Amino acid sequence: MNFKTNSPVTGIEYTYPDDAKNDFEISAFVDRNKSMGRKIVGVVGLGFVGAATSTMVGDSDLGDFAVIGFDLEAIGSFWKIGDFNNAMLPLNCGDKNLDEAFLRAFEQDKLIATGSFKHVKDCDILMIAINLDVRKKYDVSGNLAHEVLEEPYLECIENIAQYLDEKTLLILESTLPVGFTENKVQPIIQSQFSERGIEIDQILLGHSYERVTPGKNYLNSMKNFYRVYSGVNDASKLATRNFLKLVVNTTDFELTELESPRASEMAKLLENSYRSMNIAFAVEWSRFAESMCVNLYEVVDAVRKRPTHANLMYPGIGVGGYCLTKDGLIADRSFESGSLPMTVNAVVESDHMPSYALNFVKSKLSHLEPINSCRAIIAGVAYAPGVGDTRFSPVEKFAVEISKEFSEVYYVDPYVSYWEEMDVPIQQNFDKITTMGFENIFVCTKHTEFYEMLNSLPSALKKVINLYDLVGLYQNPQNRPQKDMFKNYFLLGSG
């Protein structure tokens, strides 16, 4: 198989198999590092979590590790291996410390990537950082049907298990259904061990879900935060704990050991489902505030002064990324003897958020002059501030529909150069499009850079712009006065 693929992060074109590391190069990397007394850590999946995890482990100042990153040698993923092996982090999250840590570890010969899973046998610790997907489908009445797609994940485990050494600690970082580690993953490994004549009780299998805050403090949020873990037996728990103590700050952020992987899996699902419900609650009240011509941001600020309500959410265009859009559904599917209707409804409500934003915008557009020949700018395509991640971005659904109202739409995002899901190029700022004549800007991601970009526009241009603030960019107390510089300012979550 031969193919070419381009990195959406660096723009570099890679050719497979020419740009792949061969087995000799990987083995030489292992030998060099083991001769220096380093443990070999494998990280399966070089996406937003896996690439950052590889960096954190390789750059650890608590332990001495070398990292083999594993990903698929396929058109949609080989570029990650290519970037990784060319000293470039295959993600754009806006964290300079993460970029510097990656380069530092790479220059110390601690990082390499491959698609050959037979090098799993070389690993002392193996971390799984791939996704377990959920398929969602809404019918014409808006009812949701969902399915947890377990097979691709289990196929990956089967590929790994045939090379896994009995002394290798396997840690699942993925968000999983409750009981998945013990009921689905463990039997696969035990079966492989049995075929190879290894005692099945020798298995070292732990679960410790990732806890990250994407953005400019990505690496810090990984190293300096509370981690939860468990294992299928006492040996697995101890081994997982001892490893985590060498890669994260457990002096200031104590580890939490739970009784079983089921408890650890549930903790992750509960954590994200709680946040999803908090967001859905804000969505409902946004519609209420709009109908009453009340600024919900001001109301939330007032309520937040009470310490017990400090995490009350603000309005927004929608929920994106890989966790909140699906984790409540994984939890529901785990509950074989019952259901979690409130949890599922929170996901449904969040999925509808872009449609609410679209209806809000259209209600404002209907009172303005005809715009059929006008151009518009969508400011922000990433799902969250300070990140370049467009996976399941709520902006996608909004952009597809709002584009029908204009002759041309331009996209700006300081963290994204190419929007893979929409197959469109993205400008990094307004410089190249401010002379093109536009009257409508939709702020869809709360990147702090947009505040300065918008304020730097010529005064004459601001006076003809209708600014639709769908994420509360101008709702910080110090920012609010600046919104009056525009011809019209419309705030989602306000009348």
C-alpha positions as CSV (number, residue, x, y, z in Angstrom):
1,M,0.0,0.0,0.0
2,N,1.3,3.4,-1.0
3,F,-0.3,6.8,-0.4
4,K,0.4,10.5,0.4
5,T,-1.2,12.4,3.2
6,N,-0.9,16.0,4.4
7,S,-0.7,17.1,8.1
8,P,-3.5,19.6,8.9
9,V,-1.3,20.9,11.7
10,T,2.0,21.5,9.9
11,G,1.0,21.3,6.3
12,I,3.8,18.8,5.5
13,E,3.1,16.0,3.0
14,Y,4.1,12.5,4.0
15,T,4.4,9.4,1.8
16,Y,3.8,5.9,3.1
17,P,5.8,3.8,3.4
18,D,8.8,6.0,2.6
19,D,8.4,8.2,5.6
20,A,7.7,5.4,8.1
21,K,10.3,4.3,10.6
22,N,11.3,0.7,9.9
23,D,11.5,-2.1,12.5
24,F,15.3,-1.7,12.7
25,E,15.0,2.0,13.6
26,I,12.4,1.3,16.3
27,S,14.5,-1.5,17.8
28,A,17.6,0.6,17.8
29,F,15.7,3.4,19.6
30,V,14.6,0.8,22.2
31,D,18.1,-0.6,22.7
32,R,19.7,2.9,23.0
33,N,17.2,3.9,25.7
34,K,17.2,0.7,27.6
35,S,21.0,0.8,27.7
36,M,20.6,4.2,29.5
37,G,18.3,2.6,32.1
38,R,15.1,4.1,30.7
39,K,11.8,2.4,30.9
40,I,9.9,2.2,27.5
41,V,6.4,3.5,27.6
42,G,4.1,2.9,24.6
43,V,1.2,5.3,23.9
44,V,-1.4,4.0,21.5
45,G,-3.2,6.8,19.7
46,L,-1.5,10.1,18.9
47,G,-4.5,12.4,18.9
48,F,-5.2,15.2,21.3
49,V,-4.7,13.0,24.4
50,G,-2.2,10.6,23.2
51,A,0.3,13.1,21.7
52,A,0.1,15.2,24.9
53,T,0.5,12.1,27.1
54,S,3.5,11.0,25.1
55,T,5.0,14.5,25.7
56,M,4.3,14.5,29.4
57,V,5.8,11.1,29.9
58,G,8.9,11.7,27.8
59,D,9.6,15.0,29.5
60,S,8.9,13.8,33.0
61,D,11.4,15.1,35.6
62,L,10.2,12.5,38.1
63,G,11.0,9.4,36.0
64,D,13.2,8.5,33.1
65,F,11.1,7.2,30.2
66,A,11.4,6.9,26.4
67,V,8.1,6.8,24.5
68,I,7.0,4.8,21.5
69,G,3.9,6.4,20.0
70,F,1.6,4.1,18.0
71,D,-1.0,5.1,15.4
72,L,-2.5,3.6,12.3
73,E,-0.6,3.7,9.0
74,A,-3.6,5.0,7.1
75,I,-4.4,8.1,5.1
76,G,-6.3,9.8,7.9
77,S,-3.8,9.2,10.6
78,F,-0.3,8.6,9.2
79,W,0.5,12.3,9.3
80,K,0.5,12.1,13.1
81,I,3.3,9.6,12.9
82,G,5.1,11.8,10.4
83,D,4.8,15.0,12.4
84,F,5.8,13.1,15.6
85,N,9.0,11.7,14.0
86,N,9.9,15.2,12.6
87,A,10.0,16.8,16.0
88,M,6.6,18.5,15.6
89,L,3.7,17.9,17.9
90,P,0.7,16.6,15.9
91,L,-1.8,18.9,17.5
92,N,-2.4,22.6,17.9
93,C,-3.7,23.5,21.4
94,G,-2.0,26.9,21.9
95,D,0.2,25.7,24.8
96,K,3.8,26.8,24.2
97,N,4.9,24.8,27.2
98,L,3.6,21.6,25.6
99,D,5.4,22.4,22.3
100,E,8.6,23.1,24.2
101,A,8.3,19.9,26.3
102,F,7.8,17.8,23.2
103,L,10.9,19.3,21.5
104,R,12.9,18.9,24.6
105,A,12.0,15.2,24.9
106,F,12.6,14.6,21.2
107,E,16.0,16.2,21.3
108,Q,16.9,13.8,24.1
109,D,16.0,10.9,21.9
110,K,13.0,10.0,24.0
111,L,10.3,10.0,21.4
112,I,9.6,8.0,18.3
113,A,6.4,6.9,16.5
114,T,5.4,3.8,14.5
115,G,2.4,2.0,13.1
116,S,3.9,-1.4,13.8
117,F,2.2,-2.9,16.8
118,K,4.7,-5.7,17.2
119,H,6.9,-3.2,19.1
120,V,4.3,-3.4,21.9
121,K,6.6,-6.3,23.1
122,D,9.3,-3.7,23.8
123,C,7.2,-1.7,26.2
124,D,7.4,-1.8,30.0
125,I,4.2,0.3,30.3
126,L,1.5,0.6,27.6
127,M,-1.1,3.4,27.7
128,I,-4.2,3.3,25.5
129,A,-5.4,6.8,24.5
130,I,-7.8,6.0,21.6
131,N,-11.5,6.8,21.5
132,L,-14.5,4.7,22.0
133,D,-17.1,6.2,19.6
134,V,-20.8,6.7,19.8
135,R,-23.1,6.8,16.8
136,K,-26.0,9.2,17.2
137,K,-29.0,9.6,14.9
138,Y,-32.0,11.9,15.3
139,D,-35.3,11.1,13.6
140,V,-37.6,13.7,12.0
141,S,-39.3,14.2,15.4
142,G,-36.0,14.9,17.1
143,N,-35.8,11.6,19.0
144,L,-32.3,10.3,19.6
145,A,-31.1,6.8,18.9
146,H,-27.5,6.0,19.9
147,E,-25.1,3.1,19.7
148,V,-21.8,2.6,21.5
149,L,-19.3,1.3,18.9
150,E,-17.2,-1.1,20.9
151,E,-15.7,-3.3,18.1
152,P,-13.0,-0.9,16.8
153,Y,-11.7,-0.4,20.3
154,L,-11.7,-4.2,21.0
155,E,-10.0,-4.9,17.7
156,C,-7.2,-2.6,18.8
157,I,-6.9,-4.4,22.1
158,E,-6.7,-7.7,20.2
159,N,-3.9,-6.4,18.0
160,I,-2.1,-5.3,21.1
161,A,-2.7,-8.4,23.2
162,Q,-0.9,-10.7,20.8
163,Y,2.4,-8.9,21.5
164,L,1.8,-7.9,25.1
165,D,4.3,-9.2,27.6
166,E,3.0,-10.5,31.0
167,K,5.3,-8.0,32.8
168,T,4.0,-5.0,30.8
169,L,1.5,-2.8,32.6
170,L,-1.4,-1.9,30.4
171,I,-3.3,1.3,31.4
172,L,-6.5,2.3,29.7
173,E,-6.9,6.1,29.6
174,S,-10.0,6.0,27.5
175,T,-13.5,6.9,28.5
176,L,-15.2,3.5,28.7
177,P,-18.6,2.0,29.5
178,V,-18.9,0.8,33.1
179,G,-17.6,-2.8,33.3
180,F,-15.7,-2.6,30.0
181,T,-12.2,-3.1,31.4
182,E,-13.1,-6.2,33.3
183,N,-15.8,-7.7,31.0
184,K,-14.4,-6.9,27.6
185,V,-10.7,-6.0,27.6
186,Q,-9.5,-8.3,30.3
187,P,-10.9,-11.5,28.7
188,I,-9.2,-10.7,25.4
189,I,-5.8,-10.4,27.1
190,Q,-6.4,-13.5,29.2
191,S,-7.3,-15.4,26.0
192,Q,-4.1,-14.3,24.3
193,F,-2.0,-15.1,27.4
194,S,-3.6,-18.6,27.6
195,E,-2.8,-19.3,23.9
196,R,0.8,-18.3,24.5
197,G,1.1,-20.4,27.7
198,I,1.2,-17.4,30.1
199,E,-0.7,-17.6,33.4
200,I,-3.8,-15.5,33.0
201,D,-3.6,-14.2,36.6
202,Q,-0.3,-12.5,35.7
203,I,-2.2,-9.7,33.9
204,L,-1.3,-6.1,34.8
205,L,-4.3,-4.0,33.7
206,G,-5.3,-0.6,35.1
207,H,-7.7,2.1,34.3
208,S,-6.9,5.8,34.9
209,Y,-8.8,8.2,32.7
210,E,-7.2,11.3,31.4
211,R,-8.1,14.6,33.0
212,V,-7.1,17.5,30.8
213,T,-8.2,21.1,30.3
214,P,-7.5,22.0,26.6
215,G,-6.0,25.3,25.9
216,K,-2.9,27.3,26.9
217,N,-2.4,25.4,30.1
218,Y,-2.9,21.9,28.5
219,L,0.4,20.3,29.8
220,N,0.0,21.9,33.3
221,S,-3.5,20.6,33.5
222,M,-2.3,17.1,32.8
223,K,0.6,17.1,35.3
224,N,-0.9,19.1,38.1
225,F,-4.3,17.7,38.8
226,Y,-6.0,14.9,40.7
227,R,-5.9,11.5,39.0
228,V,-8.2,8.6,39.6
229,Y,-7.1,5.0,39.1
230,S,-7.9,1.4,39.7
231,G,-6.9,-2.1,38.5
232,V,-8.2,-5.6,38.0
233,N,-6.1,-6.9,40.9
234,D,-3.9,-5.5,43.7
235,A,-0.7,-5.9,41.6
236,S,-2.3,-3.8,38.8
237,K,-3.4,-1.1,41.2
238,L,0.1,-0.9,42.7
239,A,1.8,-0.8,39.4
240,T,-0.5,1.9,38.1
241,R,0.0,4.0,41.2
242,N,3.8,3.7,41.0
243,F,3.8,4.7,37.4
244,L,1.5,7.7,37.8
245,K,3.7,9.0,40.7
246,L,6.5,9.3,38.2
247,V,4.6,11.4,35.6
248,V,2.1,13.5,37.5
249,N,2.4,15.8,40.5
250,T,1.1,13.6,43.3
251,T,2.8,15.6,46.0
252,D,0.2,18.5,45.6
253,F,-2.5,16.5,43.9
254,E,-3.1,13.2,45.7
255,L,-4.0,10.1,43.7
256,T,-7.4,8.6,44.3
257,E,-7.6,4.8,44.2
258,L,-11.0,3.3,43.6
259,E,-12.0,-0.2,44.4
260,S,-12.4,-1.5,40.8
261,P,-12.1,-0.3,37.2
262,R,-15.9,-0.2,37.2
263,A,-15.7,2.6,39.7
264,S,-13.0,4.5,37.8
265,E,-15.0,4.2,34.5
266,M,-18.1,5.5,36.3
267,A,-16.2,8.4,37.8
268,K,-15.2,9.6,34.3
269,L,-18.7,9.3,32.9
270,L,-20.3,11.0,36.0
271,E,-17.7,13.8,35.8
272,N,-18.6,14.6,32.2
273,S,-22.3,14.0,32.5
274,Y,-22.5,16.4,35.4
275,R,-20.9,19.1,33.3
276,S,-23.1,18.3,30.3
277,M,-26.2,18.7,32.5
278,N,-24.9,22.0,33.9
279,I,-24.6,23.3,30.3
280,A,-28.0,22.0,29.3
281,F,-29.5,23.8,32.3
282,A,-27.9,27.1,31.0
283,V,-29.4,26.4,27.5
284,E,-32.9,26.2,28.9
285,W,-32.5,29.4,30.9
286,S,-31.0,31.2,27.9
287,R,-34.2,30.8,26.0
288,F,-36.1,32.1,29.1
289,A,-33.8,35.1,29.4
290,E,-34.1,35.9,25.7
291,S,-37.9,35.9,25.9
292,M,-37.8,38.3,28.9
293,C,-35.1,40.6,27.4
294,V,-32.8,39.8,30.3
295,N,-29.0,39.5,30.0
296,L,-28.3,36.1,31.4
297,Y,-24.6,36.8,31.7
298,E,-25.3,39.5,34.2
299,V,-27.7,37.2,36.1
300,V,-25.2,34.4,36.2
301,D,-22.5,36.7,37.4
302,A,-24.8,37.8,40.2
303,V,-25.7,34.3,41.2
304,R,-22.1,33.1,41.0
305,K,-21.2,35.3,43.9
306,R,-22.7,32.6,46.1
307,P,-19.9,30.1,46.6
308,T,-22.2,27.1,46.3
309,H,-23.2,28.3,42.8
310,A,-19.8,29.4,41.5
311,N,-19.8,26.8,38.7
312,L,-23.1,27.9,37.1
313,M,-22.6,27.9,33.4
314,Y,-23.0,30.8,30.9
315,P,-24.9,30.6,27.6
316,G,-23.2,29.6,24.4
317,I,-23.5,28.3,20.9
318,G,-23.1,24.7,21.8
319,V,-21.0,21.8,23.2
320,G,-18.2,20.2,21.1
321,G,-15.2,18.1,21.5
322,Y,-15.0,14.4,22.1
323,C,-16.3,14.0,25.7
324,L,-19.4,16.0,26.5
325,T,-21.0,15.2,23.2
326,K,-21.2,11.4,23.9
327,D,-20.1,10.4,27.5
328,G,-23.6,10.6,28.9
329,L,-24.8,8.2,26.2
330,I,-22.0,5.7,27.1
331,A,-23.2,5.9,30.7
332,D,-26.8,5.2,29.6
333,R,-25.8,2.2,27.6
334,S,-23.8,0.8,30.5
335,F,-26.9,0.7,32.7
336,E,-28.3,-2.6,31.4
337,S,-31.0,-2.9,34.0
338,G,-32.2,0.7,33.8
339,S,-31.7,4.1,32.0
340,L,-30.4,7.6,32.7
341,P,-33.1,9.8,31.1
342,M,-31.9,13.1,32.6
343,T,-28.3,12.4,31.5
344,V,-29.4,11.5,27.9
345,N,-31.7,14.5,27.7
346,A,-28.8,16.8,28.7
347,V,-26.9,15.5,25.6
348,V,-30.0,16.0,23.4
349,E,-30.5,19.6,24.7
350,S,-26.8,20.3,24.1
351,D,-27.0,18.9,20.5
352,H,-29.7,21.4,19.8
353,M,-27.8,24.4,21.0
354,P,-26.4,25.4,17.5
355,S,-30.0,25.4,16.2
356,Y,-31.1,27.7,19.0
357,A,-28.2,30.0,18.1
358,L,-29.2,29.9,14.5
359,N,-32.8,30.8,15.3
360,F,-31.6,33.6,17.5
361,V,-29.5,35.0,14.7
362,K,-32.2,34.7,12.1
363,S,-34.6,36.6,14.3
364,K,-32.2,39.5,14.4
365,L,-31.3,39.3,10.6
366,S,-35.0,39.5,9.8
367,H,-35.2,43.0,11.2
368,L,-32.1,44.2,9.3
369,E,-31.8,45.3,5.6
370,P,-31.7,42.5,3.0
371,I,-28.4,40.7,3.1
372,N,-28.5,38.3,0.1
373,S,-25.5,39.9,-1.5
374,C,-23.5,40.5,1.8
375,R,-20.5,38.8,3.0
376,A,-20.1,37.5,6.6
377,I,-17.3,36.3,8.9
378,I,-17.5,33.4,11.3
379,A,-15.0,34.1,14.0
380,G,-14.0,30.8,15.6
381,V,-14.5,27.2,14.4
382,A,-12.8,25.3,17.2
383,Y,-15.1,23.9,19.9
384,A,-13.5,25.7,22.8
385,P,-11.4,28.8,23.6
386,G,-7.6,28.5,23.1
387,V,-7.6,25.2,21.2
388,G,-7.4,24.1,17.6
389,D,-9.7,21.1,18.0
390,T,-12.6,21.1,15.6
391,R,-13.9,17.6,16.4
392,F,-17.7,17.8,16.8
393,S,-17.5,21.5,17.0
394,P,-21.0,23.1,17.4
395,V,-19.9,25.7,14.9
396,E,-20.1,23.2,12.1
397,K,-23.9,22.8,12.2
398,F,-24.3,26.6,12.7
399,A,-22.0,27.4,9.8
400,V,-23.7,25.1,7.3
401,E,-27.0,26.7,7.9
402,I,-26.0,30.4,8.3
403,S,-24.0,30.2,5.1
404,K,-27.2,29.9,3.2
405,E,-28.1,33.5,4.2
406,F,-25.0,35.1,2.6
407,S,-23.3,35.2,-0.7
408,E,-19.9,34.5,0.9
409,V,-18.7,33.4,4.3
410,Y,-15.2,33.7,5.6
411,Y,-13.7,31.8,8.5
412,V,-11.2,33.1,11.0
413,D,-9.6,31.2,13.9
414,P,-6.1,31.9,15.3
415,Y,-5.6,28.2,16.2
416,V,-6.9,26.5,13.0
417,S,-5.5,26.8,9.5
418,Y,-7.7,24.2,7.8
419,W,-11.1,23.0,8.9
420,E,-11.0,19.3,8.1
421,E,-14.7,18.5,8.8
422,M,-15.8,21.3,6.5
423,D,-12.9,21.1,4.0
424,V,-12.3,24.8,4.0
425,P,-9.2,27.0,4.7
426,I,-9.2,29.2,7.7
427,Q,-7.6,32.6,8.1
428,Q,-5.6,33.3,11.2
429,N,-6.9,36.9,11.6
430,F,-9.0,39.6,9.9
431,D,-6.2,41.3,8.0
432,K,-6.8,39.6,4.6
433,I,-10.6,40.0,4.6
434,T,-11.3,43.4,6.2
435,T,-11.2,45.1,2.8
436,M,-13.7,42.7,1.2
437,G,-16.8,44.5,2.5
438,F,-18.8,42.7,5.1
439,E,-21.4,43.7,7.6
440,N,-21.9,40.7,9.8
441,I,-19.5,38.9,12.2
442,F,-20.5,35.9,14.2
443,V,-18.3,35.2,17.2
444,C,-18.6,31.5,17.7
445,T,-15.6,30.6,19.8
446,K,-14.4,32.6,22.8
447,H,-10.8,33.0,21.8
448,T,-9.3,35.9,23.8
449,E,-7.5,36.9,20.6
450,F,-10.8,37.9,19.0
451,Y,-11.3,40.7,21.5
452,E,-8.1,42.4,20.4
453,M,-8.7,41.7,16.7
454,L,-12.2,43.2,16.8
455,N,-11.1,46.2,18.8
456,S,-8.3,46.8,16.3
457,L,-10.7,47.2,13.3
458,P,-10.9,50.7,11.9
459,S,-13.6,52.8,13.6
460,A,-15.4,53.4,10.3
461,L,-15.6,49.7,9.7
462,K,-17.0,49.0,13.2
463,K,-19.8,51.4,12.6
464,V,-21.2,49.2,9.8
465,I,-20.7,45.9,11.5
466,N,-23.5,43.8,13.1
467,L,-21.7,41.8,15.8
468,Y,-23.4,38.6,16.9
469,D,-21.8,37.5,20.2
470,L,-22.8,33.9,20.6
471,V,-20.3,33.1,23.3
472,G,-20.2,36.2,25.5
473,L,-16.9,37.6,24.3
474,Y,-17.9,41.1,25.4
475,Q,-19.5,40.1,28.6
476,N,-16.6,40.5,31.0
477,P,-17.1,43.7,32.9
478,Q,-14.0,45.3,31.4
479,N,-15.1,44.3,27.9
480,R,-18.7,45.3,28.0
481,P,-18.2,49.0,27.1
482,Q,-16.4,48.1,23.9
483,K,-19.5,46.5,22.4
484,D,-21.1,49.9,21.8
485,M,-18.5,50.7,19.1
486,F,-20.4,48.4,16.6
487,K,-23.4,49.3,14.6
488,N,-25.4,46.6,16.3
489,Y,-24.5,44.1,19.1
490,F,-26.6,41.0,19.6
491,L,-25.9,38.7,22.5
492,L,-27.1,35.1,22.6
493,G,-28.7,34.6,26.0
494,S,-30.1,38.1,26.1
495,G,-33.1,39.8,24.5
